[in-house]
Structures are given as structure tokens and as C-alpha cells.
Amino acid sequence: MTLALQTTGLGVRLRRAWALRDCSLAIPAGRVAALVGPNGAGKSTLLHAIVGLLAPTRGTISVAGEAAFMAQDKPLYEGFTVAETLAFGRRLNPGWDGPYAIGRLERLGIPLDRKVGRLSGGQQAQVALTVALAKRPDLIALDEPLANLDPLARHDVMRALMVEVAEQRTTVLISSHVVADLEDTCDWLVVLNGGTVQVSGDIDDLLAGHQVLSGPAEAAGGVTSRTAVVEEVRTGTRVRLLVRGAPVTDPRWSARPVSLEELVMAYLRNPQCAALPRLAEVSA
Ligand SMILES: Nc1ncnc2c1ncn2[C@@H]1O[C@H](COP(=O)(O)OP(=O)(O)OP(=O)(O)O)[C@@H](O)[C@H]1O
């Protein structure tokens, strides 16, 4: 399997504090990876380091091919027209695909002579995305591209992105606070918490490997000795366990599948737990 991205022992210190610490992760080529984590987890720092805007203080980063980046907040100059924005992109990027950029914006009905500042938030996001895609990157890193967009625009931007990357076989790493925005489109999950990678893996494998068990609190010890408990919630005599590992056959327990949101939240609330494949398994 080809890797699009690999970081090993990556640490980034910003001023006096470590924004990232000992981050080792690998993302196979062609995946659409969700990067989730709370405020200050280090998502932007990780993306900046991956695309070369920040130098690692420790460890290594390896990207197969060219990386493009779409920054958080206002990644465009509002005083430029759309056409000027594209001309700027062409000047800065040797591999720039001008006909593709113009064609994409025309299909979206975004006027090239309009100032960027006079476009809607959704249209601005589409222009920024077009600029990143027109570089024809092998890896595209998107830092909260959906923030400030209404639900319809979020959906449109994600759908447009998915069509493009499926055609170009680009690897995507996209950060968001909102798991629901990424659930339908991403097939890889990276959870960053407190500057370290807590979860990284194929979403289907992660969902298949976890379950929610409900049963009598006094029997919890029998489960916790056999399987890794990510989260335990007790209500009176009952207990609900989000576990990773072997199915439980004891009839006192009922089991149900876990949702992606539940899985992410359980890990974030329990930073001492981790679900990380060995890097050798990802690249095998
Ligand atoms: N320029 C900087 N100088 C010093 N510390 C910084 C700087 N930028 C970020 N940090 C710190 O680094 C840590 C990680 O920040 P980062 O912006 O990468 O997190 P994030 O997960 O992207 O957060 P958010 O979801 O709020 O955008 C935080 O503790 C933050 O305060």
C-alpha cells in the first residue's frame, strides 16, 4: 500500500509550549481523512507542518508528491477579483491548471470578474478550494473549510470536493470540529487531542472494532478484564461501556454498534485511551 503521508515522532514547539508532541501517523494514498479534535488540539499546527508552513521541532514528515493547503478563516484576498485570484495562483504554482480552474468556477456559476469580498461565504470557500485543486496536488490539506458555512453550503462544498478528488485520486486531510460534516465522505479518521494523535485508522475498521455494551454494573469487571474499555458510564445498577475488542458472549450484556460521533467523543473524553495501528500495519 502506498502512503500519501507519514509523520514519525513529530513534535512542534510554538514559543515555549509544545503544540504537537510525538505524533506518528500514516495515511494511505487516495484516502479522505478526517482530522478532528477540540479547540487547541493542534489540528492547524499539524496541517501547517504537513504542507511545509511550519518546520518540525522534532521528528520527520514525509509527503508523497505535492501538497496543497486551504487555510482556515479567510484564505483569499477580498480586494482581488476571482480572475485576479486565479492569476495569482498561476504565478505562484508551476503545475497550475488554469483551464480546470476557470471551468470549475464557471460550472459553479461564480463570476470571474466579481471581487472575492462580494461573494457569499460558500462561493468564497469554492474559490479557495478551486485554487488548492488547480495546483493538481497529490495531497490536499484543508483547515476547517466548512466553518462559517450554512448547512446547505457545507454539503455542497463537501460533495464538490469528493467528486474532484475521486476523479484525480487525490489524498485529502480535512479538519473540522463537526464529525457529522465528515461522516458521509471520509474513510479515514485521525483524532488529535492535546497535541498527540489519539486515534488513527480506517473508519469502517474502527466502527467494526468497537461496540457499546449495556449490562449490570456488578458484572462490569468480567468485561473490563477481557476487552479495552474506552468509556464507562454508570447509572444506578446499570453500566454502559464503549469497548474495543472481542465480542462479549455473556447473555447479561446487550451490545450495539457504535456511531462515529460516539466513538470520537468517547476517546476525546478519555485521553488516556488510544486506538493506533502500528505504522507497519498501515503500510503493509
Ligand atoms: N503562533 C502561536 N504561538 C504560540 N502558540 C500557538 C500559536 N498558534 C497556536 N498555538 C498554540 O498551539 C496549540 C495548538 O493550536 P492549533 O491552532 O494548532 O489548534 P487547533 O486544533 O487547530 O485549534 P482550533 O480548533 O481552535 O483551530 C494551542 O495550545 C495554541 O494555543
The ligand as an SDF file (V2000), in Angstrom:
LIG
                    3D

 31 33  0  0  0  0  0  0  0  0999 V2000
    1.5540   31.2960   16.8810 N   0  0  0  0  0  0  0  0  0  0  0  0
    1.4600   30.6030   18.0190 C   0  0  0  0  0  0  0  0  0  0  0  0
    2.3000   30.8380   19.0400 N   0  0  0  0  0  0  0  0  0  0  0  0
    2.2360   30.1350   20.1890 C   0  0  0  0  0  0  0  0  0  0  0  0
    1.3220   29.1510   20.4110 N   0  0  0  0  0  0  0  0  0  0  0  0
    0.4470   28.8880   19.4370 C   0  0  0  0  0  0  0  0  0  0  0  0
    0.4570   29.5850   18.1910 C   0  0  0  0  0  0  0  0  0  0  0  0
   -0.5360   29.0970   17.4040 N   0  0  0  0  0  0  0  0  0  0  0  0
   -1.1370   28.1280   18.1300 C   0  0  0  0  0  0  0  0  0  0  0  0
   -0.5680   27.9990   19.3470 N   0  0  0  0  0  0  0  0  0  0  0  0
   -0.9340   27.0360   20.4120 C   0  0  0  0  0  0  0  0  0  0  0  0
   -0.7140   25.7220   19.8920 O   0  0  0  0  0  0  0  0  0  0  0  0
   -1.7480   24.8350   20.3130 C   0  0  0  0  0  0  0  0  0  0  0  0
   -2.4050   24.1980   19.0960 C   0  0  0  0  0  0  0  0  0  0  0  0
   -3.0900   25.1900   18.3560 O   0  0  0  0  0  0  0  0  0  0  0  0
   -3.8000   24.8860   16.9580 P   0  0  0  0  0  0  0  0  0  0  0  0
   -4.2560   26.1950   16.3870 O   0  0  0  0  0  0  0  0  0  0  0  0
   -2.9060   24.0410   16.1270 O   0  0  0  0  0  0  0  0  0  0  0  0
   -5.0570   24.0050   17.4250 O   0  0  0  0  0  0  0  0  0  0  0  0
   -6.3920   23.6430   16.6130 P   0  0  0  0  0  0  0  0  0  0  0  0
   -6.6950   22.2120   16.9570 O   0  0  0  0  0  0  0  0  0  0  0  0
   -6.2410   23.9650   15.1740 O   0  0  0  0  0  0  0  0  0  0  0  0
   -7.4580   24.5790   17.3000 O   0  0  0  0  0  0  0  0  0  0  0  0
   -8.8240   25.2160   16.7090 P   0  0  0  0  0  0  0  0  0  0  0  0
   -9.7730   24.0890   16.5730 O   0  0  0  0  0  0  0  0  0  0  0  0
   -9.2220   26.1750   17.7770 O   0  0  0  0  0  0  0  0  0  0  0  0
   -8.4840   25.8810   15.4050 O   0  0  0  0  0  0  0  0  0  0  0  0
   -2.7030   25.6570   21.1630 C   0  0  0  0  0  0  0  0  0  0  0  0
   -2.3610   25.4470   22.5120 O   0  0  0  0  0  0  0  0  0  0  0  0
   -2.4070   27.0810   20.7460 C   0  0  0  0  0  0  0  0  0  0  0  0
   -2.6460   27.9490   21.8290 O   0  0  0  0  0  0  0  0  0  0  0  0
  1  2  1  0
  2  3  1  0
  2  7  2  0
  3  4  2  0
  4  5  1  0
  5  6  2  0
  6  7  1  0
  6 10  1  0
  7  8  1  0
  8  9  2  0
  9 10  1  0
 10 11  1  0
 11 12  1  0
 11 30  1  0
 12 13  1  0
 13 14  1  0
 13 28  1  0
 14 15  1  0
 15 16  1  0
 16 17  2  0
 16 18  1  0
 16 19  1  0
 19 20  1  0
 20 21  2  0
 20 22  1  0
 20 23  1  0
 23 24  1  0
 24 25  2  0
 24 26  1  0
 24 27  1  0
 28 29  1  0
 28 30  1  0
 30 31  1  0
M  END
$$$$
